[in-house]
Amino acid sequence: MGCSIFLCCESKQKVGFEPPAEPSISPQTANMVSLAATNIVCILALQRFMTYLNLSNQKLRGANFNSASLAGSNLKGSDLREVDFSNANLCNADLSNSRLNKAKMVRANLSRADLVRSNLTGADLSSAVLKDADFSEAMLIDCDLFRVDARGAYFPNVNMLNANLSDADFSGADLSYSNLSDSDLSFARLVRADLSGAGLLDTKISDADLVGANLRGADLTRANLSYANLQNANLRGAVLKRTNFTGALLQGAIMPDGTLHS
């Protein structure tokens, strides 16, 4: 079967492309497809043979990639604002330096994807798979990361102000020096996560699992850690002004002054 790509351009004319019924996609071409249109508003249908697309530096605002297979594709530097990537396979895709403001990425697979310095302000990534993905220096303000699987993912120097990270799994993830102030991390799993130097002012971390987490030098001013599990966590040098530890487990934790909590 062939694949059909329909482009809706600024002229509002629909252009249909029907390849031969039996397209030949050889290993030599690595299944690469290049889309050169410069004023794309939306892609209405993307069916088969969509892995390893070259969509770098394209204007794709509002495109519909729902359930598309875009594994290994290059979307670097593209305008992807308000794009629908729900249920899409973006494993190993390059989305670095892209604009993903208010993008819908519910249940998308972003394992090992590159989102370095991308802007995801207001994006919805709820229930997405982010294992080993790289979000270094990205913008995730007001982002919905409810129940994401971000085990081993990289979020250093990320701005996650007022983000929803509740019930998410960040076990082994790198969140060092990120701004998580006013965010919701309640019921999150942060086992052995690196939160060193992170800003956690007024952050909800109640009932979270922080066993063995590195919070060295983190600012937890007015943070709510009630009933959180901080056993064997490292809090050396952390700022704990008006921090709520009601019911928290601190056995074996290294406290700000370097002493071991018994």
C-alpha positions as CSV (number, residue, x, y, z in Angstrom):
1,M,0.0,0.0,0.0
2,G,1.2,3.6,-0.6
3,C,1.2,6.4,1.8
4,S,-0.8,9.7,1.3
5,I,0.4,13.1,2.5
6,F,-2.0,16.0,2.3
7,L,-0.6,19.5,2.8
8,C,-2.8,22.4,3.7
9,C,-0.8,25.5,2.7
10,E,-1.4,29.3,3.2
11,S,-3.3,29.3,-0.1
12,K,-5.7,26.9,1.5
13,Q,-5.4,24.7,-1.5
14,K,-5.1,20.9,-0.7
15,V,-2.4,19.2,-2.6
16,G,-2.6,15.4,-2.8
17,F,0.4,13.2,-3.5
18,E,-0.2,9.5,-4.4
19,P,3.0,7.5,-4.8
20,P,3.0,4.3,-6.8
21,A,1.0,1.5,-5.2
22,E,4.2,-0.4,-4.4
23,P,6.8,2.1,-3.2
24,S,10.4,1.0,-3.1
25,I,12.1,2.0,0.2
26,S,15.6,0.4,0.3
27,P,18.1,0.3,3.1
28,Q,20.4,2.5,1.0
29,T,17.9,5.4,1.2
30,A,17.5,4.7,5.0
31,N,13.8,5.4,4.5
32,M,14.5,9.2,4.5
33,V,11.8,11.5,3.2
34,S,12.3,15.2,2.7
35,L,9.5,17.7,3.1
36,A,10.6,21.0,1.5
37,A,7.4,23.1,1.8
38,T,8.0,26.3,3.7
39,N,4.5,27.4,4.7
40,I,2.9,24.2,5.9
41,V,0.0,24.7,8.2
42,C,-1.1,21.1,8.8
43,I,-0.5,17.6,7.8
44,L,-3.9,15.8,7.7
45,A,-2.7,12.3,7.0
46,L,0.6,10.5,7.7
47,Q,0.3,6.7,7.3
48,R,3.2,4.3,6.5
49,F,6.9,4.6,6.0
50,M,7.2,7.7,8.2
51,T,10.3,6.8,10.2
52,Y,13.5,8.9,9.7
53,L,11.7,11.9,8.2
54,N,13.7,15.0,7.6
55,L,11.4,17.8,8.9
56,S,14.1,20.1,10.2
57,N,13.5,23.9,10.3
58,Q,9.9,23.5,8.9
59,K,6.8,25.6,9.7
60,L,4.5,22.9,11.0
61,R,2.3,24.8,13.5
62,G,-1.0,23.0,14.2
63,A,0.0,19.9,12.3
64,N,-1.7,16.6,13.1
65,F,0.8,13.8,13.8
66,N,-1.6,11.8,16.0
67,S,-0.4,8.2,16.2
68,A,2.2,8.8,13.6
69,S,5.4,6.7,13.5
70,L,8.3,9.3,13.5
71,A,11.0,7.3,15.2
72,G,14.4,8.7,14.4
73,S,13.0,11.7,12.5
74,N,14.7,15.1,12.4
75,L,12.5,17.9,13.5
76,K,15.3,20.1,14.8
77,G,14.5,23.8,14.9
78,S,11.0,23.4,13.6
79,D,7.9,25.4,14.5
80,L,5.8,22.7,16.2
81,R,3.5,25.0,18.2
82,E,0.1,23.4,18.9
83,V,1.0,20.2,17.0
84,D,-0.8,17.0,18.0
85,F,1.8,14.3,18.7
86,S,-0.6,12.2,20.8
87,N,0.2,8.5,20.8
88,A,3.0,9.2,18.3
89,N,6.3,7.3,18.2
90,L,9.1,9.8,18.5
91,C,11.7,7.4,19.8
92,N,15.2,8.7,19.0
93,A,13.8,11.7,17.2
94,D,15.6,15.1,17.2
95,L,13.4,17.9,18.4
96,S,16.2,20.1,19.7
97,N,15.8,23.8,19.5
98,S,12.2,23.4,18.4
99,R,9.1,25.4,19.4
100,L,6.6,23.0,21.0
101,N,4.5,25.6,22.8
102,K,1.1,24.1,23.7
103,A,1.9,20.9,21.8
104,K,-0.2,17.9,22.6
105,M,2.0,14.9,23.3
106,V,-0.3,12.7,25.4
107,R,1.0,9.1,25.6
108,A,3.7,9.8,23.0
109,N,6.9,7.7,23.0
110,L,9.8,10.1,23.3
111,S,12.4,7.5,24.6
112,R,15.9,8.7,23.9
113,A,14.6,11.7,22.0
114,D,16.6,15.0,21.8
115,L,14.7,18.0,23.1
116,V,17.7,20.1,24.1
117,R,16.8,23.8,24.4
118,S,13.3,23.3,23.1
119,N,10.4,25.4,24.2
120,L,7.5,23.2,25.6
121,T,5.7,26.0,27.5
122,G,2.1,24.9,28.1
123,A,2.6,21.5,26.4
124,D,0.7,18.4,27.5
125,L,2.9,15.4,27.9
126,S,0.7,13.5,30.3
127,S,1.4,9.7,30.4
128,A,4.2,10.1,27.8
129,V,7.2,7.9,27.8
130,L,10.4,10.0,28.2
131,K,12.9,7.3,29.2
132,D,16.5,8.5,28.6
133,A,15.3,11.5,26.7
134,D,17.4,14.7,26.8
135,F,15.6,17.9,27.8
136,S,18.8,19.9,28.8
137,E,18.1,23.6,29.1
138,A,14.6,23.2,27.8
139,M,11.6,25.4,28.7
140,L,8.7,23.5,30.3
141,I,6.8,26.2,32.1
142,D,3.2,25.3,32.9
143,C,3.8,21.9,31.3
144,D,1.7,18.9,32.1
145,L,3.9,15.9,32.9
146,F,1.3,14.0,34.9
147,R,2.2,10.3,35.2
148,V,5.1,10.4,32.7
149,D,7.7,7.7,32.6
150,A,10.9,9.8,32.7
151,R,13.3,7.2,34.2
152,G,16.9,8.0,33.5
153,A,15.9,11.2,31.5
154,Y,18.0,14.4,31.5
155,F,16.5,17.7,32.7
156,P,19.5,19.7,33.8
157,N,19.1,23.5,33.9
158,V,15.4,23.2,32.8
159,N,12.8,25.7,33.7
160,M,9.8,23.7,34.9
161,L,8.1,26.5,36.8
162,N,4.5,25.7,37.8
163,A,4.6,22.3,36.0
164,N,2.5,19.3,36.9
165,L,4.7,16.3,37.6
166,S,2.5,14.5,40.0
167,D,2.5,10.7,40.0
168,A,5.4,10.8,37.5
169,D,8.4,8.5,37.6
170,F,11.7,10.4,37.5
171,S,13.8,7.6,39.1
172,G,17.4,8.0,38.2
173,A,16.7,11.2,36.3
174,D,19.0,14.3,36.2
175,L,17.1,17.4,37.4
176,S,20.1,19.2,38.6
177,Y,20.0,23.0,38.8
178,S,16.5,23.0,37.3
179,N,13.7,25.4,38.4
180,L,10.8,23.4,39.8
181,S,9.4,26.2,42.0
182,D,5.6,26.1,42.4
183,S,5.4,22.8,40.6
184,D,3.5,19.7,41.8
185,L,5.6,16.6,42.5
186,S,3.2,14.9,44.8
187,F,3.3,11.1,44.7
188,A,6.2,11.3,42.2
189,R,8.9,8.7,42.2
190,L,12.3,10.3,42.4
191,V,14.4,7.4,43.6
192,R,18.1,8.2,43.2
193,A,17.2,11.2,41.1
194,D,19.7,14.1,41.0
195,L,18.1,17.3,42.2
196,S,21.3,19.0,43.3
197,G,21.1,22.8,43.2
198,A,17.5,22.6,42.1
199,G,15.0,25.4,42.9
200,L,12.1,23.8,44.7
201,L,10.5,26.9,46.4
202,D,6.8,26.4,47.3
203,T,6.9,23.0,45.5
204,K,4.5,20.2,46.4
205,I,6.5,17.1,47.0
206,S,4.1,15.4,49.4
207,D,4.0,11.6,49.5
208,A,6.8,11.5,47.0
209,D,9.5,8.7,46.9
210,L,12.9,10.4,47.2
211,V,14.9,7.4,48.6
212,G,18.6,8.0,47.8
213,A,17.8,11.2,46.0
214,N,20.6,13.9,45.7
215,L,19.2,17.2,47.0
216,R,22.5,18.7,47.8
217,G,22.3,22.5,47.7
218,A,18.7,22.5,46.6
219,D,16.4,25.3,47.7
220,L,13.4,23.8,49.4
221,T,12.1,27.0,51.0
222,R,8.4,26.5,51.9
223,A,8.3,23.2,50.0
224,N,5.8,20.6,51.2
225,L,7.5,17.3,51.8
226,S,4.8,15.9,54.1
227,Y,4.8,12.1,54.2
228,A,7.6,12.0,51.6
229,N,10.2,9.2,51.8
230,L,13.6,10.8,52.1
231,Q,15.5,7.8,53.5
232,N,19.2,7.9,52.6
233,A,18.7,11.2,50.6
234,N,21.5,13.8,50.5
235,L,20.3,17.2,51.8
236,R,23.8,18.6,52.5
237,G,23.8,22.3,52.1
238,A,20.0,22.4,51.2
239,V,17.9,25.4,52.2
240,L,15.1,24.3,54.4
241,K,13.4,27.5,55.4
242,R,9.8,26.8,56.5
243,T,9.9,23.4,54.8
244,N,7.1,21.0,55.8
245,F,8.5,17.6,56.8
246,T,5.3,16.4,58.6
247,G,5.3,12.6,58.6
248,A,8.3,12.4,56.3
249,L,10.7,9.5,56.6
250,L,14.3,10.8,57.0
251,Q,16.2,7.7,58.3
252,G,19.7,7.7,57.0
253,A,19.3,11.1,55.3
254,I,22.3,13.5,55.3
255,M,21.0,16.7,56.7
256,P,22.1,20.3,55.6
257,D,24.8,20.5,58.2
258,G,26.3,17.1,57.1
259,T,24.9,15.1,60.1
260,L,23.2,11.8,59.5
261,H,19.6,11.6,60.5
262,S,19.0,8.6,62.8
